[in-house]
Amino acid sequence: MTDTHLSCATTRSHSLHLAATPVRKGSAVAVAAVALMLAACKDKAPEAPPPAPAVPAATAPAALPAAPSAAAVPAAAVPAPAPAAAPAATVAAPKRVPLSIQGVAPAGVTVRVKAVEIGADATVLDVSISFANRITDTTMLALADTYLQDESGARLHIKRPDNNRDITIREGETLDGQLVFMGAVAPSARKLKLVFNEGNQGDNIVAPGLVVDLPLQGG
C-alpha cells in the first residue's frame, strides 16, 4: 500500500528499474499498483504553463508645464531693451592729389613734388630733392621757416625729422621721401604754396630760399 502514494517522478524511476528486473510472484500486487499509478500519470494532462507577465504599456512622457503668458509675467521681471549703440564716427580717407611740379633755386637745389596727400591731421608731400654745387659740400632746406601756405594765408609748418632737423643735403645727392606739414588743408583749397627758408635768397648756398606753387584743382 505504501507504493501507491509515490509521486509521478518516483514512479517513473521504478518503471525503468522494473523493466530490467524479473517480476516475482509475491510482488504481483505491488506491480499492479505501480502499473495503475503509471497509467494515472500518463492520463493526467500536463499543467498549463503560467501566463507570461503582462508587459506594462509605455507611459507617455509627462507634459511640460505651459509657458506662462505675457500677462502672468511680472512687469519688473521683463528687462528693458538696451539702447541702440551710437554708430562709430567714420574717419575720412586722406585725399591724394598726384602732381608733377618742379622748383629750382640758383644755389643748385632742385625740388620735385610728385603728390600731395591731405589728411585730417597732416598734409604730406611726396618729394625728390637734389643738390649740385661746386662751391660747397652741403646745404640746408629748413634752416629758416619752411611751411605750406593755403589761399587764406594760413601756414602749416614742417615737422622736422629727428635725424635731420634742418633737412641737410650733401652735394651730388638726391633725397627721395616725404615732407610732413602739421595740419590739414581745407577740401575746397585750389592751390598751396611751398616755402623753403623764408626770407632767404635763392643763391644762398648755406640755406637757399625757394617758393613752389602747387595747384590742387584745375582752372
Secondary structure, DSSP 8 states (H G I E B T S, - for coil): -GGGG--HHHHHHHHHHHHTS---GGGHHHHHHHHHHHHHHHHS-------------------------GGGS-GGGS----------------EEEEEEEEEEETTTEEEEEEEEEE-SSEEEEEEEEEE--SS-SEEESSSS--EEE-TT--EEEB---TT-TT-EEETT-EEEEEEEEES---TT--EEEEEESTT--TT-SSS--EEEEEE-S--
